[in-house]
Amino acid sequence: AEIDTVEKLAKLVPCEHEDLLNVTLRLLLNLSFDTGLRSKMVQADLLPKLTTLL
């Protein structure tokens, strides 16, 4: 069951702890293959946060 996973992960981006950020980004990448979760990522304003990390 989905329990606001994307919203909780969005709070961790950006993060000062490099290992935590790395694991969070990898998890978000895996979750992004689900169209529903991908749209939640857009709604959670993750795209601007992710582009600042580039």
Residue pairs with C-beta under 8 A, 6 or more apart in sequence:
2 37
5 31
5 37
6 28
6 31
6 37
6 40
6 41
6 44
6 46
7 40
7 44
9 24
9 27
9 28
9 31
10 41
10 44
10 45
10 46
10 49
12 20
12 21
12 24
13 21
13 24
13 25
13 28
13 46
13 49
13 50
13 53
14 21
14 49
14 52
14 53
15 21
15 24
21 53
25 50
25 53
28 41
28 46
28 50
31 37
31 38
31 41
32 38
32 41
41 47
